[in-house]
Every structure is written in C-alpha cells, then in structure tokens.
Amino acid sequence: MSIFTSYDNKGATSPKDSLGGYEPLASDIYEAEIKAAYVTTSRSGAAAINLVLDIAGREYHETIYFTNSKGETFFLSKQSGEKISLPGYTTFNDLCLCAVGKEVNQLESENRTFKIYDVEAKKVLPKEVPTAVELIGKKVAVGILHEIVDKTAKNDDGAYVPTGETREQNVIDKVFDLKSHKTVNEARENATEATFYDLWLDKNKDQIRKRVKGKAGATEAKAEPKKATKPLFS
C-alpha cells in the first residue's frame, strides 16, 4: 500500500488561483471604515498612529508618524522661521476632523491590546497601547497613492540608505469627508462645493508615483491649519 493513501483531502476547499504576493491598491479615492487606530513610539521618540482600515472588505494598514523625536507636530521653516505642520500630523488631523469633527489633541484615548512587532524580541507580541477609540467604526474617504520607493538598509553608521532596489507601497495622500467630499480646508473656508476631490482624481487616479533616489521627492509639507471652533461637517 502506498504511504500517500492516508493523506485524504476529501471535503477540504481548494484555494482559488492566485499569483500571490503583495498587491498594492491602485491610486484612487476609497471609502474606508476605521477598524483600529493606535499609537506607537519609535526608538527615537517619534509618535505614530497605526491605522487599520476596511476598504471594500480588504484590510489596509498604514503607520503614519505625526511627531518628530521631540514630540513636536511641526518643524520650523528655514526661510521664515514659522511653524509648519508635519505632513503626517496633517493627514492624521484631517482624518480625525472628517471622522469625528475633532482635532488630534481633542481625542479621547483608552489602552487596548494589539499584536505588534517587537524589535528587541524580533517577533509579534501582544502589547497594550493608547488607542483613539472614538475613531473606531467611523468612515471617511481616503485618497491613496500607489508608489515605487527605495528599499533601504542600515549602513555602517546605522543610517538607512537606498540599496539600489525598489518596492511598491500605498500611502494616504489626502482625506475627504465621506458625505460632502470636502477637504478640511474647503470646510474651513465654507466652500459651497467640493472641488479638490475631482482635481485629486484627475491628477492621481491609476497613476504610479515614483519616489526613488534622484527622482520626485516626498510631498511638500503643508502650513499648519487653524484650530476648529465648530463642527466642520454636518
């Protein structure tokens, strides 16, 4: 008798045909439900909001650093000396305003446990971290870009440098109110129509942005927005 006769797979479901591997989302604006939003801190002290979004049944993850190593949400312009919001802070703040009508510093937080990669242990471990519980279950529209970026590795000085290879990734470039399609800036200016939504699509839909060494760089930082004094979206 063959040894293979004991390996009966009757009744099991066969997987569907798939090429496998990571499939980035095409550049587009997507409706997204926030499933998780928790804060982690890098070794240098920079804070990041870790987002888990449901986009058409697909789980989308992104880590957005919204402070520098000093805990500041801004940098100083070399030309004028004025404070300019970090791009990550602007994205996170826009997400909060579109989702619940609050600035980042107005959010309530609770400690929740998530499985997070531990650098020292070199494996995923359950950790209790501050969580923006008000955001969970809320929906927004997110403009997501498909990018090609450098793969990096540490050099002898401990700095991350390009390896000469590239990888694909998705990043949230803009956040819109789900119902009105307005940006936070349009809502602050009491715009009667949402115009940037279509402009963003015209420029970015199905495009691939290259951000490899010697080519187009990161998106330029935006000026720090005014604080909200009343609900922006109704």
trRosetta pair geometry for C-beta under 8 A, 3 or more apart (Angstrom, degrees):
i j d omega theta_ij theta_ji phi_ij phi_ji
1 5 5.9 -66 176 18 101 143
2 5 5.3 117 73 -25 85 94
3 6 6.8 -46 177 19 53 108
4 7 5.5 -53 -164 28 60 113
5 8 7.7 9 166 -57 49 88
9 12 4.8 -70 -179 33 82 126
15 18 6.9 -63 148 9 113 115
22 168 7.1 179 105 74 116 104
24 146 5.0 121 128 -131 129 97
24 168 4.8 -117 -22 142 139 117
24 169 6.5 163 -105 -159 131 8
24 170 5.1 165 -155 -48 98 95
25 28 7.1 -105 154 35 104 99
25 30 7.2 -43 -179 -41 150 147
25 55 7.1 -15 -95 111 149 153
25 58 7.8 155 -78 98 111 150
25 60 7.2 -9 -27 -107 137 125
25 144 5.5 22 90 111 132 141
25 146 6.5 -145 87 -75 55 97
25 170 5.2 47 38 -100 96 145
26 146 5.8 -43 -142 -35 31 138
26 205 7.8 35 141 -172 106 59
26 206 5.4 -8 178 -106 120 59
27 144 6.6 -151 -131 100 47 63
27 145 5.0 11 -115 -132 103 48
27 146 4.6 -105 -45 10 82 89
27 204 4.8 -118 158 160 127 90
27 205 6.0 -175 106 -134 90 20
27 206 5.9 -119 58 -23 90 10
27 207 5.1 -42 53 53 153 65
27 208 7.0 -162 -19 -77 122 40
27 209 7.4 103 -82 -15 142 93
28 143 7.7 -133 122 -142 25 58
28 144 6.6 -3 57 55 56 88
28 201 7.4 32 -143 -123 59 87
28 204 7.8 -173 -77 115 28 96
28 205 5.5 53 -101 -129 71 78
28 206 7.1 41 -63 -48 93 59
29 141 5.5 24 174 171 106 107
29 142 6.9 173 -151 85 62 33
29 143 4.9 -30 -95 -92 83 69
29 144 7.6 148 -104 13 31 71
29 176 6.7 7 -154 19 129 136
29 197 6.9 22 -78 -160 171 86
29 200 6.8 86 -60 102 119 123
29 201 6.2 -66 -6 -78 115 98
29 205 8.0 -53 -3 -88 79 93
30 55 4.8 18 155 -146 142 118
30 56 7.1 -94 -157 -14 114 102
30 141 6.9 168 82 -155 32 64
30 142 5.7 -21 60 60 84 83
30 144 6.0 -3 11 4 115 120
31 55 7.3 147 80 -133 52 69
31 56 7.7 98 63 -52 89 77
31 139 6.3 4 -176 -175 91 115
31 140 7.9 171 -150 92 52 30
31 141 5.8 -38 -94 -100 54 74
31 178 6.4 70 -128 -134 91 110
32 53 4.1 -10 -172 -174 119 129
32 54 6.7 146 -160 67 62 48
32 55 5.1 -27 -102 -83 86 86
32 60 7.0 -66 -130 46 123 135
32 139 6.7 162 84 -150 42 68
32 140 5.9 -21 63 66 93 73
32 141 7.2 132 15 -118 84 23
32 142 5.0 3 4 6 138 117
33 53 6.6 141 68 -162 42 69
33 54 4.4 -13 58 53 99 106
33 137 6.8 -19 -174 -152 103 29
33 138 7.3 165 -150 87 63 28
33 139 5.0 -35 -95 -93 68 85
34 37 5.8 -9 -176 -37 122 115
34 51 6.9 -76 -134 -152 90 96
34 52 7.6 97 -167 76 55 58
34 53 6.0 -39 -101 -105 47 75
34 95 7.9 110 -82 176 133 115
34 99 6.4 15 -10 -127 142 145
34 135 4.8 -66 123 150 159 93
34 136 5.9 -120 111 -111 98 32
34 137 6.8 -37 70 23 82 22
34 138 5.3 7 29 59 118 76
34 139 7.4 -156 0 -83 77 33
34 140 7.3 42 -38 9 104 101
35 52 4.5 -67 73 107 104 100
35 53 6.4 166 10 -111 91 18
35 54 5.4 95 -44 -30 116 95
35 59 7.3 -50 31 -129 155 90
35 136 6.8 26 -171 -141 20 82
36 50 7.2 -20 120 108 104 89
36 51 7.1 153 87 -157 67 34
36 52 3.9 33 42 34 101 115
36 112 8.0 -141 -141 98 101 145
36 114 6.8 106 -169 -100 148 135
36 131 7.2 -66 -162 -143 79 115
36 136 6.7 18 -95 -104 35 102
37 49 5.9 -4 -170 -176 87 106
37 50 7.2 164 -149 76 37 53
37 51 5.6 5 -104 -105 78 68
37 52 7.6 -135 -58 27 50 69
37 131 6.6 114 81 -164 60 71
37 132 4.2 -42 102 53 117 109
37 135 4.5 3 22 76 149 141
37 136 6.8 -145 16 -63 95 73
38 49 7.5 149 76 -154 22 59
38 50 5.3 -22 65 55 75 103
38 112 6.4 -116 -95 62 128 106
38 114 5.7 -170 33 -6 162 145
38 129 4.7 86 170 100 122 119
38 130 6.6 150 -158 87 75 47
38 131 4.4 -35 -99 -100 89 78
38 132 7.2 -157 -83 11 37 72
39 47 5.8 -11 -165 -169 110 104
39 48 6.9 150 -150 77 59 45
39 49 6.0 -35 -92 -98 69 57
39 50 7.3 176 -91 8 17 85
39 109 7.7 -21 5 -136 124 141
39 129 6.0 -164 66 165 59 107
39 130 4.6 -9 41 72 115 102
39 131 7.5 -152 8 -79 76 33
39 132 7.7 92 -34 -30 94 90
40 47 7.6 157 84 -152 35 57
40 48 5.4 -18 63 61 81 98
40 50 5.9 43 1 -29 108 122
40 63 7.5 -39 46 -139 119 118
40 116 6.6 162 -94 -150 137 145
40 129 6.1 -35 -79 -140 71 148
41 45 6.3 -16 -178 -147 112 32
41 46 6.9 159 -155 78 66 36
41 47 5.4 -32 -99 -97 80 63
41 48 7.4 169 -91 16 30 77
42 45 6.7 -38 71 29 78 21
42 46 4.6 10 29 52 118 88
42 47 8.0 -131 6 -66 79 21
42 48 6.9 74 -37 -16 92 113
42 65 7.4 -6 -22 -110 126 122
42 69 7.6 -74 74 -100 113 81
43 119 7.3 -55 -54 46 116 164
44 69 4.1 -70 147 -109 102 117
45 69 4.3 81 62 -163 102 67
45 70 7.1 63 108 -63 132 18
45 71 6.6 -67 152 -49 108 78
46 65 5.2 9 151 -154 124 121
46 67 5.5 -177 -152 89 64 76
46 68 5.7 -57 -104 -170 100 22
46 69 5.1 -50 -51 -76 83 53
47 65 7.1 132 86 -150 40 67
47 66 6.2 -43 94 61 91 81
47 67 4.4 42 36 30 95 119
47 71 6.8 52 -11 -123 114 66
48 63 5.0 23 163 180 138 93
48 64 6.1 155 -159 76 83 36
48 65 4.5 -48 -92 -90 92 58
48 66 6.8 131 -120 7 38 75
48 88 7.6 -62 -123 177 72 146
49 63 7.6 168 82 -153 41 51
49 64 5.2 -15 58 62 88 95
49 66 5.9 29 -6 -8 101 127
49 92 5.1 124 16 -118 147 127
49 132 7.2 3 -139 -6 116 132
50 61 7.4 -10 -176 -164 86 91
50 62 7.7 178 -152 92 48 41
50 63 5.1 -15 -106 -105 76 80
50 64 8.0 178 -83 22 30 66
50 114 7.8 180 91 106 140 165
51 60 7.7 -10 117 108 100 86
51 61 6.9 159 87 -151 62 43
51 62 5.1 -4 56 59 107 83
51 63 7.6 -173 20 -81 71 32
51 64 6.8 26 -6 1 112 108
51 95 7.8 -98 -96 -157 141 165
51 172 7.8 14 54 -18 157 143
52 59 6.3 -17 -168 -166 95 96
52 60 7.3 147 -160 76 44 50
52 61 5.7 -11 -103 -99 69 75
53 59 7.5 143 75 -158 45 46
53 60 4.4 -23 64 63 96 105
53 61 7.9 -174 22 -73 73 29
53 62 7.7 3 3 14 111 100
53 142 7.2 -33 -145 6 170 151
54 57 6.9 15 -174 -89 95 17
54 58 7.4 139 -159 65 52 39
54 59 6.5 -28 -100 -98 60 56
54 60 7.5 178 -86 17 11 87
55 58 5.1 -35 73 64 82 93
55 60 4.9 35 3 -17 120 129
55 142 7.9 -80 -93 49 122 119
60 144 7.8 -81 -160 -104 152 153
60 170 7.2 -68 -153 91 111 146
62 170 7.2 -94 -81 99 116 90
62 171 6.8 122 -137 -128 134 51
62 172 6.0 154 93 -10 171 103
64 88 4.6 166 170 -152 87 99
64 91 5.7 -115 -160 87 150 129
64 92 5.7 174 106 -60 134 101
64 172 7.2 -43 -76 46 133 116
65 86 7.5 -74 114 149 82 142
65 88 4.7 -82 81 -111 53 179
66 73 6.1 -5 155 -126 82 93
66 86 6.3 152 -158 83 44 125
66 88 4.3 -135 -85 122 55 101
66 89 4.2 109 -162 -84 88 63
66 91 7.7 -130 -94 59 101 85
66 92 4.6 -32 -88 10 143 148
66 93 7.9 138 -148 -31 133 82
66 104 7.2 -173 154 -124 152 160
67 70 7.6 -126 166 71 102 53
67 71 5.1 -11 175 -150 144 32
67 72 6.0 136 -157 63 87 29
67 73 5.4 -54 -98 -80 75 60
67 86 7.1 168 -103 23 22 154
67 89 7.1 78 -66 -73 52 111
68 71 7.3 -52 68 14 63 17
68 72 5.2 -7 36 56 104 87
68 75 7.0 94 -45 -77 139 90
68 86 6.9 178 -44 -74 84 143
72 75 7.5 116 112 -76 124 49
72 86 8.0 126 115 -29 76 120
73 85 6.4 -17 140 -139 90 76
73 86 5.8 -121 -179 19 51 106
73 89 4.2 105 -169 -108 99 155
73 104 7.7 163 -115 66 154 152
74 83 4.3 26 153 -174 153 98
74 84 5.9 145 -161 69 93 33
74 85 5.4 -56 -101 -97 84 36
74 86 6.2 -140 -97 -23 27 76
74 89 7.3 -64 -63 38 58 158
74 224 6.0 -15 -105 -75 126 127
75 83 7.6 147 74 -150 24 58
75 84 5.8 -28 64 62 73 90
75 86 6.4 89 -15 -77 92 80
75 221 7.1 -105 41 -101 113 176
76 81 5.8 -12 -176 -154 108 46
76 82 7.2 158 -149 78 64 23
76 83 6.4 -41 -96 -94 61 52
76 84 7.5 130 -123 15 13 85
77 80 4.6 17 91 47 134 84
77 81 6.1 -57 68 -3 82 13
77 82 5.0 14 19 51 121 72
77 83 7.8 -113 -8 -52 86 7
77 84 5.4 88 -56 -21 92 122
83 224 5.7 7 112 -17 95 145
84 221 5.1 92 141 124 121 129
84 222 7.5 174 -174 94 95 27
84 223 5.9 -74 -129 -115 83 46
84 224 6.1 -156 -139 -30 29 86
85 89 5.0 -125 -175 81 97 118
85 90 4.9 109 121 -58 132 94
85 93 7.6 -67 -162 14 146 143
85 221 6.7 -178 81 -179 58 104
85 222 6.2 -19 63 80 107 75
85 223 6.9 66 15 145 95 21
85 224 4.1 130 -38 -94 96 69
85 225 7.0 -9 -22 2 152 71
86 89 4.4 89 62 3 89 105
86 90 7.1 -157 90 -8 46 83
86 221 6.6 -68 -135 -128 28 121
87 90 5.6 -55 -151 34 34 113
87 91 6.5 33 154 -17 67 104
87 218 7.4 -143 8 153 164 118
87 219 6.1 123 -128 86 148 104
87 221 5.2 -116 -51 -109 85 69
87 222 6.8 97 -104 9 69 84
88 91 5.8 -52 -148 36 33 111
88 92 6.3 29 156 -14 66 108
89 92 5.8 -58 -145 42 32 108
89 93 5.9 30 158 -19 68 111
89 104 7.1 -80 -159 -16 83 158
90 93 5.9 -57 -141 40 26 109
90 94 6.1 28 158 -20 63 108
90 221 7.7 152 -11 -159 136 70
90 222 5.2 81 -104 53 166 117
90 225 7.2 114 -126 -12 90 109
91 94 5.9 -56 -146 37 26 110
91 95 6.4 31 153 -22 62 106
91 172 5.7 122 -163 102 131 111
91 174 7.9 -115 -115 -104 87 23
91 175 6.4 123 -156 -19 64 114
92 95 5.6 -53 -152 32 31 116
92 96 6.6 32 152 -19 64 104
92 104 5.9 48 122 -89 107 125
93 96 5.7 -52 -151 34 34 112
93 97 6.4 29 154 -15 66 106
93 103 6.1 -6 -147 -149 100 69
93 104 5.0 -72 -95 -29 78 104
93 184 7.6 27 118 -84 89 174
93 225 7.1 -176 116 40 142 126
94 97 5.8 -56 -145 39 32 109
94 98 6.1 25 159 -13 67 110
94 174 7.6 -67 126 -164 160 53
94 175 4.1 150 122 54 113 123
94 183 7.3 -33 -148 -166 127 80
94 184 4.7 -126 -124 -18 86 133
95 98 6.1 -61 -144 42 25 105
95 99 5.9 15 161 -13 64 118
95 135 7.4 30 140 -134 104 133
95 140 6.1 -141 -143 13 69 173
95 142 7.9 13 -103 -93 99 105
95 172 7.9 29 -70 146 121 157
95 175 4.9 -139 -75 -109 62 163
96 99 6.0 -65 -140 43 23 105
96 100 6.2 -47 -174 45 63 96
96 102 5.4 -75 160 82 107 73
96 103 6.4 73 103 -162 136 15
96 104 5.5 177 -6 -74 160 56
96 106 7.8 139 158 56 136 93
96 107 6.2 -95 -137 -62 132 119
96 132 7.6 -97 -102 -169 103 149
96 135 6.9 -75 -109 -85 67 116
97 100 7.7 -85 -121 61 14 56
97 101 6.1 37 -156 -123 53 27
97 102 6.8 -146 -91 57 51 26
97 103 6.8 18 -70 -82 95 48
97 184 5.1 69 85 -110 146 119
97 187 7.8 -179 147 66 124 147
97 228 6.2 152 -121 -43 117 148
97 232 5.7 26 175 26 110 140
97 233 7.7 118 151 -2 79 107
98 140 4.6 81 116 -125 123 118
98 141 7.7 -106 173 35 146 67
98 175 5.3 -152 8 146 149 112
98 176 6.6 117 -127 120 149 18
98 177 4.8 -150 -139 -86 94 59
98 178 7.2 115 169 -17 107 73
98 184 6.8 -98 -52 -66 90 90
98 233 6.7 58 -133 -9 52 150
99 134 7.9 126 119 123 113 87
99 135 5.3 35 129 -132 155 81
99 138 3.9 92 -167 123 100 143
99 139 7.5 155 -123 57 82 21
99 140 5.2 -63 -72 -52 83 115
100 107 7.7 97 71 -106 143 88
100 134 5.1 42 -101 144 168 114
100 135 6.4 -104 -20 -89 125 60
100 138 6.0 -91 -55 -88 85 164
101 228 7.3 -155 -179 140 67 158
101 231 4.6 -20 -150 -129 141 83
101 232 6.2 -177 -128 26 81 79
101 233 6.5 -135 -85 43 96 84
102 106 4.0 -131 -172 88 107 120
102 107 5.8 139 113 -70 133 66
102 134 7.2 17 32 112 142 154
102 228 7.6 -150 -135 61 25 137
103 106 4.8 90 55 3 76 107
103 107 7.9 -120 96 -26 46 80
103 227 6.1 -35 -61 -143 152 82
103 228 5.9 -178 -48 25 97 102
104 107 6.1 -42 -166 -2 37 116
107 132 5.1 -25 174 -134 144 101
107 134 5.9 -148 -147 35 86 127
107 135 7.5 -10 -136 -33 130 101
108 132 7.8 117 75 -146 51 56
108 133 6.5 -47 97 50 96 99
108 134 5.7 104 44 -34 92 116
109 130 4.5 8 173 -171 137 100
109 131 6.2 143 -158 64 79 38
109 132 6.1 -43 -101 -87 81 48
109 133 6.9 136 -138 0 33 89
110 130 7.6 142 75 -149 20 56
110 131 5.6 -34 70 60 69 96
110 133 4.9 23 23 -31 111 135
111 128 4.8 32 172 172 113 104
111 129 6.7 161 -145 77 73 15
111 130 6.1 -46 -91 -88 64 45
111 131 6.8 115 -136 7 16 93
112 128 7.0 177 91 -145 17 67
112 129 6.9 -34 64 62 65 66
112 131 4.1 6 18 -13 115 151
112 133 7.3 134 -36 -80 128 97
113 126 5.2 19 179 -178 114 102
113 127 6.7 168 -145 83 69 26
113 128 5.1 -39 -86 -88 76 66
113 129 7.8 114 -112 14 31 71
114 126 7.3 172 91 -144 20 61
114 127 6.5 -27 64 61 67 76
114 129 6.2 -44 28 29 107 117
114 131 8.0 132 -29 -83 117 120
115 124 5.0 37 168 167 100 114
115 125 7.0 179 -148 90 66 16
115 126 5.6 -41 -91 -87 64 59
115 127 7.8 110 -125 14 20 76
116 124 6.7 167 85 -148 16 74
116 125 6.7 -35 64 64 67 65
116 126 7.8 87 18 -138 76 18
116 127 4.7 -49 35 29 121 124
116 129 7.0 76 -35 -29 151 138
117 123 7.2 -135 -141 140 67 16
117 124 5.3 -46 -87 -90 57 68
117 125 7.9 91 -136 16 17 71
118 121 3.9 30 97 36 126 108
118 122 7.1 -55 90 -8 76 20
118 123 6.3 -4 47 63 96 53
118 124 7.2 143 4 -120 79 18
118 125 4.7 12 -21 16 127 119
118 127 7.5 141 -73 -53 100 129
119 122 7.1 15 -179 -74 28 55
121 125 6.0 51 66 -33 156 132
131 136 7.8 20 159 -43 114 122
132 135 4.5 33 119 7 110 118
132 136 7.6 159 101 -29 68 80
133 136 5.7 -40 -160 9 47 118
134 138 7.7 19 141 -24 63 133
135 138 5.5 -90 -164 31 49 121
139 178 5.2 34 119 -61 96 161
140 175 5.7 -9 160 -164 137 101
140 176 7.0 146 175 70 85 49
140 177 7.2 -71 -139 -121 79 28
140 178 5.5 -137 -135 -48 27 97
141 175 7.2 133 80 -166 57 52
141 176 4.0 -32 76 70 110 102
141 177 7.1 10 23 86 103 19
141 178 5.0 143 -29 -101 89 59
141 181 6.7 -8 39 -114 158 62
141 197 7.8 20 111 -126 147 114
142 172 5.1 -58 -170 -131 119 107
142 174 7.4 155 -162 85 50 50
142 175 5.7 -22 -107 -107 70 68
142 176 7.5 -165 -76 23 24 78
143 172 7.1 100 71 -163 55 62
143 173 4.9 -67 105 67 100 94
143 174 3.8 16 39 54 128 94
143 175 7.4 -126 17 -62 82 26
143 176 6.9 79 -29 -16 95 106
143 200 5.2 -66 -117 161 151 143
143 204 6.8 75 -177 78 113 154
144 170 5.3 5 179 -173 114 111
144 171 7.0 162 -153 80 68 31
144 172 5.8 -43 -98 -98 72 53
144 173 6.8 147 -121 8 18 88
145 170 6.8 156 78 -153 48 58
145 171 5.4 -15 55 59 98 83
145 173 4.7 71 -22 -37 112 127
145 204 6.3 -81 -101 -163 88 128
145 207 7.9 -35 -142 84 86 90
145 209 5.4 -5 177 11 126 129
146 168 6.9 -10 -174 -169 86 105
146 169 8.0 162 -155 86 47 35
146 170 6.1 -29 -98 -98 54 75
146 207 7.4 174 52 94 97 47
146 208 5.1 -56 102 -112 105 71
146 209 7.1 144 82 19 52 77
147 168 7.0 153 84 -155 49 56
147 169 5.3 -23 65 66 98 80
147 170 7.2 151 17 -101 86 23
147 171 6.1 14 -3 7 133 108
147 208 7.1 144 -108 -171 22 67
147 209 4.8 -32 -106 73 79 93
147 210 7.4 149 -161 -95 68 20
147 211 5.6 -5 -169 10 119 114
148 166 5.2 24 177 169 96 134
148 167 7.4 168 -151 84 59 28
148 168 5.8 -33 -97 -97 66 67
148 208 6.2 42 -17 164 102 110
148 209 7.4 -169 23 92 69 47
148 210 4.9 -16 60 -115 107 68
148 211 6.8 165 80 30 54 65
148 212 6.3 -29 119 -41 94 104
149 166 6.5 155 81 -155 27 85
149 167 6.2 -28 65 63 77 77
149 168 7.9 128 20 -113 75 20
149 169 5.9 -20 17 21 119 119
149 211 4.8 -11 -100 76 81 102
149 212 6.5 169 -146 -77 29 62
150 162 3.8 -66 -169 -117 144 103
150 163 7.1 149 176 26 92 66
150 165 7.6 105 -161 80 59 47
150 166 6.1 -63 -104 -106 34 67
150 167 7.8 18 127 20 15 82
150 211 7.7 -96 -7 110 77 74
150 212 5.3 116 -59 -134 81 70
150 213 5.6 50 -69 -27 138 91
151 162 7.1 93 69 -152 49 62
151 163 4.8 -39 95 35 97 118
151 164 7.9 -35 58 56 97 41
151 165 4.4 -7 29 85 129 94
151 166 6.3 -160 -14 -108 84 12
151 167 5.2 92 -71 -20 89 106
152 160 4.2 51 152 173 132 103
152 161 6.1 156 -150 73 90 19
152 162 5.8 -55 -96 -89 74 37
152 163 6.4 175 -117 -20 20 88
153 160 6.8 162 79 -142 10 70
153 161 6.9 -37 62 59 61 69
153 163 5.1 64 2 -73 109 112
154 158 5.7 -20 -162 -144 114 35
154 159 6.9 136 -145 68 65 24
154 160 5.9 -45 -85 -87 55 59
154 161 7.9 86 -143 15 17 79
155 158 7.3 -53 68 12 63 17
155 159 5.5 -11 37 61 104 78
155 160 7.8 165 -3 -108 80 13
155 161 5.1 32 -37 8 116 126
162 212 7.5 95 -133 -164 143 77
162 213 4.8 -94 -17 -33 166 133
166 212 5.6 -51 -99 -93 121 125
172 175 6.8 27 170 -63 121 86
173 200 7.8 164 100 -156 119 121
173 204 7.2 -157 62 -128 158 164
173 219 6.9 139 -141 -53 92 157
174 183 6.8 -55 -175 -109 112 114
174 196 7.7 -137 -176 140 152 120
174 200 5.8 -105 46 -122 154 151
175 183 7.5 108 83 -134 58 74
175 184 7.4 34 83 -24 99 103
176 181 5.4 -4 170 -156 131 46
176 182 6.7 150 -159 74 83 24
176 183 5.9 -59 -106 -82 72 58
176 194 7.4 78 -156 -162 118 137
176 196 7.9 -169 -99 89 111 102
176 197 5.7 72 -121 -97 153 101
177 180 4.7 15 93 48 128 93
177 181 6.5 -68 71 -13 78 10
177 182 5.0 8 28 54 119 76
177 183 7.8 -157 -3 -82 84 13
177 187 6.8 93 -28 -59 137 132
177 194 7.9 -132 52 -97 100 139
177 232 7.7 -147 -71 111 134 104
177 233 4.6 170 -127 -105 143 147
178 181 7.9 -4 177 -69 14 51
179 233 7.0 133 50 -180 109 120
180 187 7.6 104 86 -84 148 102
180 194 5.7 147 146 -48 78 130
180 233 6.1 -150 12 -136 128 103
181 194 3.9 150 96 109 93 165
181 197 4.2 -17 170 -59 111 160
182 186 4.2 -134 -163 88 97 123
182 187 4.9 116 125 -55 134 85
182 191 6.4 163 -131 65 120 114
182 194 4.3 -124 -77 -96 60 104
182 196 7.9 76 -150 38 46 103
182 197 7.6 -76 -82 -37 23 113
182 233 7.1 180 59 -97 116 102
183 186 4.7 99 51 6 76 101
183 187 7.1 -140 94 -3 42 86
183 194 7.5 133 -5 -144 65 93
183 196 5.1 -11 -16 60 125 144
183 197 7.7 -171 -39 -55 84 74
184 187 5.7 -56 -149 38 33 111
184 188 6.3 34 153 -21 67 106
184 225 6.7 -11 124 -130 126 167
184 232 6.4 1 -139 168 68 168
185 188 5.7 -54 -147 35 31 111
185 189 6.3 17 157 -8 65 111
185 196 7.7 68 64 -22 112 156
185 225 7.2 -126 -85 -112 77 122
186 189 5.9 -64 -146 46 30 103
186 191 4.0 -57 -168 26 87 138
186 194 6.0 104 128 -116 165 65
186 195 7.3 167 -108 30 137 77
186 196 6.3 -147 -45 7 128 116
187 190 7.5 31 -178 -76 34 34
187 191 7.3 -64 -64 29 26 91
187 232 3.8 68 142 177 138 108
187 233 5.9 -60 -121 -62 146 75
188 225 7.0 -159 -48 -166 164 115
188 226 6.6 135 -156 55 141 107
188 228 7.5 -112 -96 -99 98 79
188 232 6.6 -35 -63 -124 61 119
191 194 7.0 111 106 -83 126 41
191 195 7.2 -109 175 5 143 97
194 197 4.9 32 143 -3 112 121
194 198 7.9 121 117 -6 82 87
195 198 6.6 -63 -167 40 45 101
195 199 6.3 41 144 -18 75 114
196 199 5.2 -60 -146 43 41 116
196 200 5.9 47 155 -28 74 102
197 200 6.0 -56 -154 30 23 110
197 201 6.8 18 150 -13 59 107
198 201 5.6 -52 -148 38 36 112
198 202 6.2 41 153 -24 67 104
199 202 5.7 -52 -147 33 31 114
199 203 6.5 19 158 -10 63 109
200 203 6.2 -67 -153 42 28 103
200 204 5.8 -24 171 21 67 121
201 204 6.7 -81 -126 54 20 82
201 205 4.7 28 -168 -41 70 118
202 205 7.2 10 -70 9 11 107
203 207 7.4 -55 142 3 54 151
204 207 5.2 -109 -156 37 43 118
204 209 7.9 -23 -134 -48 95 111
209 216 6.8 -93 -174 86 89 138
210 215 5.1 -33 120 127 108 152
210 216 6.1 106 81 35 73 104
211 215 6.7 -153 -130 89 20 102
211 216 6.0 -71 -97 89 61 81
211 217 6.7 72 -144 -144 91 22
211 218 6.6 59 -146 -74 135 57
212 215 5.1 46 61 27 72 121
222 225 7.9 15 124 -46 114 87
228 231 7.7 45 170 -105 127 18
228 232 5.9 -80 -129 -43 128 105
231 234 6.0 93 116 -69 125 85
